[in-house]
Amino acid sequence: MKQDLKVYFRLLRYLKQFWGVALLVVLGFGLNAATEVSVAKLLERIIEAIQTRDRGFTTLFPFLVVLLMFFRGTGLFLGGYFTAVISRNLVFNIRQEVFAKLMRLPAQYFLDNTSGHITAKIMYNVEQLTAATTEALRTIIQQGLITIALLGYLLYTNWRLTMCILIFAPVIGWIISQASRRMRKLSKQVQDTMGDVNHVVQESVNANMVVKAFGGQIYEQERFKKHSLENLKRGLKMVVVQQLNSPVVQLIMSIALSIVMFIALRPEILRDTSAGEFVSYITAAGMLAKPIKALTDVNEKIQRGMAAAYSVFELLDMPEEQNSGTLTDELKGNIQLEHVSLTYADGHQALNDIGLDVKAGETIALVGRSGAGKTSLVNLLMRFQEATSGRILFDGKDIKDFELNALRTQIAMVNQQVVLFNRTVRENIAYGQLEGATDEDIIAAAKAAYAHDFIMALPKGYDTELGAQGLNLSGGQRQRIAIARAILKNAPILILDEATSALDNESEYFIQRAFDAAMQDRTTIVIAHRLSTIENADRIVVMDQGRILEQGTHQQLLDKKGAYYQLHQRNFEEH
């Protein structure tokens, strides 16, 4: 309970900036509540006017009804519109905060969570927060003011009879608390299953060609159906709890009301009560059922929003990438790894006591079987992951002493899996920190990457939209755009995950030349897959099971007839 209150008050803090708009909401719903009580009072007056044959009031009555409805409508509009203003701004602000947080989370978070669940958090869960804040507060203010107004009128008219209604308040409270627990649990399950549904959709959309090529449509439809059914079941269970909650509360209210009517209709009670007062009192008591039902229904909104709040705040409270460094020095390109080890959370040791000294301007080729630790090593240099032990130095200074963005802006990286965005070719080359680059620089980078000719052959040249993941380009063309991006960055350190093994000879020829151009006058670390790059490297580092087995030039390692020689014979003999 204490934790719930803490989370709820944290959620309400987001509404603080809208206090001015909230006053208009209260004003609107206050006006609406006043009209509800006026209905009961108006009934009393018209009955009395009919009994006393008051022509003046019976003539005025239709106009008073229209006036009442006008004020009621005005109040509802003011309250409803300004609640929506707060609600949409709240979603906008929290969504911005969650997205900004995602950009600062360590790479491990994205390995541990599927993109579908991450997207569900930012799209679905954030939307659900409004249920506990603006939607709930709207109902509480609107229906709460009506309830207070009606109860005030009832107490003023006959406080003894009204106490008969209030006796049942603890019973209603107990029912609501029981329903709360169940709805919170179901709300969390609905959000989790929504993440599963989202995940299936994203996978199927991103891998649509593989799905079609391997006839996986039926399988994916079944997967989507299975997770959607889970979501449906949880949602319907919530509806059951919610729909049972309201009738039970209304039944209790009707029992209270029947007791009041039973007592009120006794001759000894009726003795001093006029017909108008009696009808007015019973009408006001009957009108109480609707706002109390709405107030019990608000519990479902609060529980739904609270489940989302726990999920969103859990993400917002996650530790960000460590960025305590202050150095922004320009790197020369010297890299030292001293007894560096990396162990993952599951206990798998990716790197074990790595020692490596790379001089500025040197080209180092990392070779080894899949899973040898090559990618883990370059990820440490980019600080996508943190070393478990040991030290990494750039120009003799600890990697942790560098400000994170200052470090990354000085390392260019071309990944094995090329990432292109749904933007123009120009925007893909001049991405992020490079977006201020001139057309001349972009074209020069594209020419150096042997990409200019095929870009000019595209429908709009550099202004051609590439579409999702740039899939309308060939693998070789995508990779050359990624190389152009790295060349334009002009960083002192270049990391290349070469990955040319799947390309045709012509693409490989151009990419090899593009790599050669990119590697000029900078420290280069290549995860090498082809013989040509390995032979030209200043030094070859052979890795296996997270260790460095041997290092040296191509010829030195061949003469040594060790691990590299065996690897060379096995993997490169066709060359």
C-alpha positions in Angstrom: 0.0 0.0 0.0 2.8 2.4 1.0 4.7 1.6 -2.3 1.5 2.1 -4.3 1.0 5.6 -2.8 4.6 6.5 -3.5 4.2 5.5 -7.1 0.9 7.2 -7.5 2.2 10.5 -6.0 5.2 10.3 -8.3 2.8 9.9 -11.2 0.7 12.9 -10.1 3.8 15.0 -9.9 3.7 15.0 -13.7 0.4 16.9 -13.5 1.8 19.7 -11.3 2.7 21.9 -14.3 -0.9 21.8 -15.5 -2.4 23.2 -12.3 -3.8 26.3 -14.1 -5.7 24.1 -16.6 -6.8 21.8 -13.7 -8.6 24.8 -12.2 -10.7 25.1 -15.3 -11.5 21.3 -15.1 -12.7 21.8 -11.5 -14.7 24.9 -12.5 -16.4 23.0 -15.3 -17.2 19.9 -13.3 -18.3 22.1 -10.3 -20.8 23.8 -12.6 -22.0 20.4 -13.8 -22.4 19.1 -10.2 -24.4 22.2 -9.2 -26.9 21.5 -12.1 -27.4 17.9 -10.8 -28.5 19.1 -7.4 -30.6 21.8 -9.1 -32.6 19.1 -10.9 -33.8 17.7 -7.5 -34.6 21.2 -6.2 -36.4 22.1 -9.4 -38.6 19.0 -9.0 -39.5 20.1 -5.5 -40.4 23.6 -6.7 -42.5 22.5 -9.7 -44.5 20.0 -7.5 -45.2 22.7 -5.0 -46.1 25.2 -7.8 -48.6 22.6 -9.2 -50.1 22.0 -5.8 -50.4 25.8 -5.0 -51.4 26.6 -8.6 -48.4 29.0 -8.9 -48.9 30.1 -12.6 -45.7 32.3 -12.6 -43.4 29.4 -11.7 -45.1 26.9 -14.0 -44.7 29.3 -16.9 -41.0 29.9 -16.0 -40.2 26.2 -15.5 -39.5 25.3 -19.2 -37.0 28.2 -19.5 -35.3 27.1 -16.3 -34.9 23.6 -17.7 -33.2 24.9 -20.9 -31.0 27.2 -18.8 -30.1 24.3 -16.5 -29.1 22.1 -19.5 -27.1 25.0 -21.0 -25.0 25.3 -17.8 -24.7 21.6 -17.5 -23.4 21.3 -21.1 -21.0 24.2 -20.6 -19.6 22.6 -17.4 -19.2 19.2 -19.1 -17.4 20.8 -22.1 -15.0 22.8 -19.9 -14.2 19.8 -17.7 -14.0 17.3 -20.6 -11.9 19.4 -23.0 -9.3 20.6 -20.4 -9.0 17.1 -19.0 -8.1 16.0 -22.6 -5.6 18.8 -22.9 -3.8 17.6 -19.7 -4.1 14.0 -20.8 -2.5 14.4 -24.2 0.3 16.6 -22.9 1.0 14.1 -20.1 1.4 11.2 -22.6 3.6 13.5 -24.8 5.9 14.5 -21.9 6.3 11.0 -20.4 6.8 9.4 -23.9 9.6 12.0 -24.5 11.2 11.1 -21.2 11.0 7.3 -21.8 12.4 7.6 -25.3 15.3 9.8 -24.0 16.0 7.3 -21.3 16.1 4.4 -23.9 18.7 6.3 -25.8 20.9 6.4 -22.6 20.5 2.8 -21.5 23.4 0.4 -21.9 23.5 -2.0 -24.9 22.8 -4.9 -22.5 19.2 -3.7 -22.0 18.5 -4.1 -25.7 20.0 -7.6 -25.6 17.9 -8.6 -22.6 14.6 -7.2 -23.9 12.8 -7.8 -27.3 12.1 -4.8 -29.5 8.4 -5.7 -29.3 8.3 -5.4 -25.4 10.3 -2.1 -25.5 7.9 -0.6 -28.1 4.9 -1.8 -26.1 6.3 0.1 -23.1 6.7 3.4 -24.9 3.5 3.1 -27.0 0.9 1.1 -25.0 2.1 1.3 -21.3 2.6 5.1 -21.4 -0.9 5.5 -22.9 -2.3 3.5 -20.0 -0.8 6.0 -17.5 -3.5 8.4 -18.3 -6.0 5.9 -16.9 -4.6 6.4 -13.4 -4.1 10.2 -13.8 -6.3 12.3 -16.0 -9.1 9.7 -16.7 -9.3 8.7 -13.0 -9.0 12.3 -11.8 -11.7 13.4 -14.2 -14.1 10.8 -12.8 -13.1 11.5 -9.2 -13.6 15.3 -9.7 -16.7 15.1 -11.8 -18.5 12.3 -10.0 -17.0 13.2 -6.6 -18.3 16.8 -6.8 -21.8 15.4 -7.8 -21.7 12.9 -4.9 -20.7 15.6 -2.4 -23.3 18.0 -3.7 -26.1 15.4 -3.6 -25.0 14.2 -0.1 -24.9 17.8 1.1 -28.4 18.4 -0.2 -29.6 15.1 1.4 -28.0 15.9 4.8 -29.5 19.4 4.7 -32.9 18.0 3.8 -33.0 15.1 6.3 -29.7 14.1 8.0 -31.2 11.1 9.8 -32.4 9.4 6.7 -29.1 10.2 4.9 -27.2 8.4 7.7 -29.0 5.2 6.6 -27.3 5.5 3.3 -23.8 6.3 4.7 -23.9 3.1 7.0 -23.2 1.1 3.8 -20.0 3.0 2.8 -17.6 0.6 4.6 -19.1 -2.4 2.8 -18.6 -0.6 -0.6 -15.0 0.3 0.4 -14.2 -3.4 1.2 -15.6 -4.6 -2.2 -13.6 -2.0 -4.1 -10.3 -3.0 -2.3 -10.9 -6.7 -3.1 -11.5 -5.8 -6.8 -8.4 -3.6 -6.8 -5.9 -6.4 -6.1 -7.4 -8.6 -8.8 -7.4 -5.8 -11.4 -3.8 -4.8 -10.7 -2.6 -8.3 -11.4 -4.7 -8.7 -14.5 -3.5 -5.2 -15.8 0.1 -6.2 -15.6 -0.7 -9.5 -17.5 -2.5 -7.5 -20.2 0.5 -5.2 -20.7 2.9 -8.2 -20.8 0.8 -10.0 -23.4 0.6 -6.8 -25.4 4.4 -6.8 -25.5 4.3 -10.4 -26.8 1.8 -9.5 -29.5 3.9 -6.5 -30.5 7.0 -8.7 -30.7 5.4 -11.2 -33.1 4.3 -8.3 -35.3 7.7 -6.7 -35.4 9.5 -9.9 -36.1 7.1 -10.9 -38.9 7.3 -7.5 -40.5 11.1 -7.2 -40.4 11.6 -10.8 -41.6 8.8 -10.9 -44.1 11.0 -12.2 -46.9 12.3 -15.1 -44.7 8.7 -15.8 -43.6 7.5 -16.1 -47.2 10.6 -17.9 -48.5 10.2 -20.7 -45.9 6.4 -20.8 -45.9 6.2 -19.5 -42.3 3.0 -17.5 -42.8 0.7 -20.1 -41.1 3.2 -20.5 -38.2 3.4 -16.7 -37.7 -0.4 -16.4 -37.8 -0.7 -19.1 -35.2 1.9 -17.4 -33.0 0.1 -14.1 -33.4 -3.3 -15.8 -32.6 -1.8 -17.5 -29.5 -0.5 -14.3 -28.0 -3.5 -12.3 -29.0 -5.8 -14.9 -27.4 -3.8 -14.6 -24.1 -4.2 -10.8 -24.3 -7.9 -11.2 -25.0 -8.4 -13.7 -22.1 -6.6 -11.3 -19.6 -8.6 -8.4 -20.9 -11.9 -10.2 -20.5 -11.0 -11.3 -17.0 -10.5 -7.6 -16.2 -13.9 -6.8 -17.7 -15.5 -9.6 -15.5 -14.1 -8.1 -12.3 -15.0 -4.6 -13.4 -18.6 -5.5 -14.5 -19.2 -7.5 -11.3 -17.9 -4.7 -9.2 -20.5 -2.1 -10.4 -23.7 -4.2 -10.0 -22.7 -5.3 -6.5 -22.1 -1.7 -5.5 -25.4 -0.7 -7.1 -27.2 -3.5 -5.3 -25.9 -2.3 -2.0 -27.0 1.3 -2.9 -30.5 0.1 -3.9 -30.8 -1.7 -0.5 -29.8 1.5 1.3 -32.2 3.4 -0.9 -35.1 0.9 -0.2 -34.5 1.2 3.6 -34.6 5.0 3.2 -37.8 4.8 1.2 -39.3 2.3 3.7 -38.6 4.7 6.6 -39.5 7.8 4.7 -42.9 6.5 3.8 -43.9 5.9 7.4 -46.8 8.2 8.3 -45.0 9.5 11.4 -42.0 10.5 9.3 -44.1 12.0 6.4 -46.1 14.1 8.8 -44.0 17.3 8.4 -42.8 16.6 4.8 -44.4 18.1 1.7 -44.9 16.0 -1.4 -42.4 18.2 -3.2 -39.7 17.7 -0.5 -40.3 14.0 -0.5 -40.0 13.6 -4.3 -37.0 15.9 -4.3 -35.3 13.8 -1.5 -36.0 10.4 -3.2 -34.8 11.8 -6.6 -31.6 13.1 -5.1 -31.0 9.8 -3.3 -31.7 7.9 -6.5 -29.3 10.1 -8.4 -26.5 9.1 -6.0 -26.4 5.6 -7.6 -24.9 6.9 -10.9 -21.9 8.9 -9.5 -21.1 6.2 -6.9 -21.1 3.5 -9.7 -18.8 5.8 -11.7 -16.5 6.2 -8.7 -16.3 2.4 -8.2 -15.5 2.0 -11.9 -12.6 4.4 -11.5 -10.9 1.7 -9.5 -10.3 -0.2 -12.7 -8.7 2.8 -14.4 -6.4 3.4 -11.4 -5.3 -0.2 -11.3 -4.6 -0.3 -15.0 -2.6 2.9 -14.8 -0.7 1.8 -11.7 0.4 -1.4 -13.4 1.7 0.7 -16.3 3.3 3.2 -13.9 5.3 0.4 -12.2 6.5 -0.8 -15.6 7.4 2.7 -16.9 9.1 3.9 -13.7 11.1 0.6 -13.6 12.5 1.6 -17.0 13.1 5.3 -16.0 14.9 4.2 -12.8 17.3 1.8 -14.6 21.0 2.6 -14.4 22.2 4.4 -17.5 25.5 4.0 -19.3 28.3 5.0 -17.0 29.5 8.4 -18.2 31.5 9.9 -15.4 34.5 10.7 -17.6 35.4 14.3 -18.4 38.2 14.0 -21.0 37.4 15.3 -24.5 41.0 15.0 -25.8 41.5 14.4 -29.5 42.7 10.9 -29.9 45.9 10.0 -31.8 44.9 6.3 -32.1 47.1 4.4 -29.6 45.1 1.6 -27.9 46.3 -0.6 -25.0 44.3 -3.5 -23.4 45.8 -4.7 -20.1 44.6 -8.0 -18.7 41.0 -7.3 -20.0 38.3 -9.9 -19.2 34.6 -9.8 -20.0 32.0 -12.1 -18.3 28.3 -11.8 -19.2 25.5 -11.9 -16.6 24.8 -15.6 -17.4 28.4 -16.5 -16.4 29.7 -16.9 -20.0 33.3 -15.6 -20.3 33.6 -13.8 -23.6 37.1 -12.5 -23.0 39.9 -13.8 -20.8 43.0 -11.8 -19.8 43.4 -10.0 -23.1 46.6 -8.0 -23.6 47.0 -6.0 -26.8 49.1 -2.9 -27.8 48.0 -1.1 -30.9 50.1 1.8 -32.2 48.5 4.9 -33.9 48.0 4.3 -37.6 48.4 0.5 -37.3 46.0 -1.9 -39.0 45.2 -4.9 -36.8 43.2 -7.9 -38.1 41.3 -10.0 -35.6 40.8 -13.6 -36.8 39.3 -16.7 -35.2 36.3 -19.0 -35.2 32.8 -17.7 -34.5 32.4 -17.1 -30.8 36.2 -16.4 -30.3 35.5 -13.0 -28.7 36.3 -10.7 -31.7 33.0 -8.7 -31.6 33.1 -8.6 -27.8 36.5 -7.0 -27.9 35.5 -4.2 -30.3 32.3 -3.6 -28.3 34.5 -2.8 -25.3 36.4 -0.2 -27.3 33.1 1.5 -28.1 32.0 1.1 -24.5 28.8 -0.7 -25.6 29.9 -3.1 -22.9 32.1 -2.6 -19.8 35.1 -4.8 -19.1 34.7 -7.0 -16.0 38.3 -6.6 -15.1 41.5 -5.1 -16.6 42.1 -1.7 -18.2 41.6 -0.2 -21.7 43.7 2.8 -22.5 43.5 5.3 -25.3 46.7 7.3 -25.7 47.7 6.2 -22.2 44.5 7.4 -20.6 41.8 5.1 -19.1 38.7 4.7 -21.4 36.5 5.5 -18.4 38.1 8.9 -18.0 36.7 10.0 -21.5 33.3 11.6 -21.8 31.2 8.9 -23.6 30.1 10.9 -26.6 33.5 12.5 -27.0 35.0 9.0 -27.2 32.4 7.6 -29.6 32.6 10.6 -32.0 36.3 9.7 -32.5 35.7 6.0 -33.4 34.0 5.1 -36.7 32.4 1.7 -37.0 31.1 -0.4 -39.9 29.1 -3.3 -38.6 28.7 -6.7 -40.2 24.9 -6.1 -40.2 24.5 -2.7 -41.9 21.9 -0.4 -40.4 20.3 2.1 -42.8 17.4 4.4 -41.9 14.1 5.1 -43.7 15.6 8.4 -45.0 17.4 9.7 -48.0 20.8 8.5 -49.1 22.3 11.9 -48.1 20.8 11.7 -44.6 22.0 8.1 -44.2 25.6 9.1 -45.0 25.5 12.3 -43.0 23.8 10.8 -40.0 23.7 12.0 -36.4 26.8 14.1 -35.6 27.5 14.4 -39.3 24.3 16.0 -40.4 25.9 19.4 -40.9 28.3 18.0 -43.5 28.4 19.8 -46.9 27.3 18.1 -50.1 30.9 18.2 -51.3 32.1 16.2 -48.3 29.2 13.7 -48.6 29.9 13.1 -52.3 33.7 12.8 -51.6 33.0 10.2 -48.9 30.6 8.3 -51.3 33.3 8.4 -54.0 35.9 7.1 -51.6 33.5 4.3 -50.7 32.9 3.5 -54.4 29.2 4.3 -53.8 28.8 7.5 -55.9 28.1 5.9 -59.2 25.3 3.6 -58.0 23.8 6.4 -55.9 23.6 8.7 -59.0 21.8 5.8 -60.8 19.1 5.8 -58.2 15.8 7.7 -59.2 16.6 10.9 -57.2 20.3 10.3 -56.6 21.3 11.4 -53.1 17.7 12.5 -52.4 16.4 8.9 -52.9 14.4 7.6 -49.9 15.9 4.2 -49.0 12.9 2.7 -47.3 13.0 0.5 -44.2 16.5 -0.9 -43.7 17.4 0.2 -47.2 16.2 -3.2 -48.5 15.7 -1.9 -52.0 19.6 -1.8 -52.3 21.8 -4.8 -52.7 23.9 -6.0 -49.8 27.1 -4.6 -51.3 25.5 -1.2 -52.0 24.2 -1.0 -48.4 27.6 -1.8 -47.0 29.3 0.9 -49.2 26.8 3.5 -47.9 27.8 2.4 -44.4 31.5 2.8 -45.3 30.8 6.2 -46.8 29.3 7.2 -43.4 32.4 6.0 -41.6 34.7 7.8 -44.1 32.7 11.1 -43.6 33.2 10.7 -39.9 36.9 11.0 -40.4 37.7 9.5 -37.0 41.2 8.6 -35.9 40.1 5.1 -35.0 38.2 2.8 -37.4 36.5 -0.5 -36.6 35.5 -2.7 -39.5 33.5 -5.9 -39.2 34.4 -6.8 -42.8 31.8 -9.5 -43.5 32.4 -9.6 -47.3 32.0 -13.4 -47.5 28.3 -13.2 -48.6 29.0 -10.7 -51.4 29.6 -11.3 -55.1 33.1 -10.8 -56.6 32.3 -7.3 -58.1 30.8 -6.0 -54.8 33.7 -7.5 -52.9 36.2 -5.8 -55.2 34.6 -2.4 -54.7 34.2 -2.9 -50.9 37.8 -4.0 -50.5 38.9 -0.8 -52.3 36.5 1.2 -50.2 38.0 -0.4 -47.0 41.5 0.5 -48.3 40.5 4.1 -48.7 38.8 4.2 -45.3 41.9 2.8 -43.6 44.3 5.5 -44.8 46.1 7.3 -42.0 44.1 5.9 -39.1 44.2 3.1 -36.5 42.1 0.3 -37.9 40.8 -2.8 -36.2 39.4 -5.3 -38.7 37.3 -8.3 -37.8 38.6 -10.0 -40.9 36.8 -12.6 -43.0 38.8 -12.5 -46.3 42.5 -13.2 -47.0 43.3 -10.0 -48.8 42.6 -7.8 -45.7 44.5 -10.2 -43.4 47.6 -10.3 -45.6 47.7 -6.5 -45.8 47.3 -6.0 -42.0 50.3 -4.7 -40.0 49.5 -7.4 -37.5 47.2 -10.4 -37.2 45.7 -11.3 -33.8 44.4 -14.9 -33.6 41.7 -15.4 -31.0 39.9 -18.5 -29.7 37.5 -18.9 -26.7 38.1 -15.3 -25.5 42.0 -15.6 -25.5 44.7 -14.3 -27.8 46.6 -17.4 -29.1 49.2 -15.7 -31.2 49.9 -12.4 -33.1 52.3 -11.3 -35.8 52.4 -10.6 -39.6 50.8 -12.9 -42.1 54.2 -14.5 -43.0 55.4 -14.7 -39.5 52.3 -16.6 -38.4 52.4 -18.9 -41.4 56.1 -19.7 -40.7 55.2 -20.4 -37.0 52.7 -23.1 -38.2 50.4 -22.6 -35.2 46.7 -21.8 -34.9 46.8 -19.2 -37.7 48.4 -21.6 -40.1 45.7 -24.2 -39.4 43.0 -21.6 -39.7 44.5 -20.4 -43.0 44.7 -24.0 -44.4 41.1 -24.7 -43.3 39.3 -21.5 -44.3 41.4 -19.8 -46.9 42.9 -22.6 -49.0 40.5 -21.8 -51.9 42.5 -18.5 -52.3 
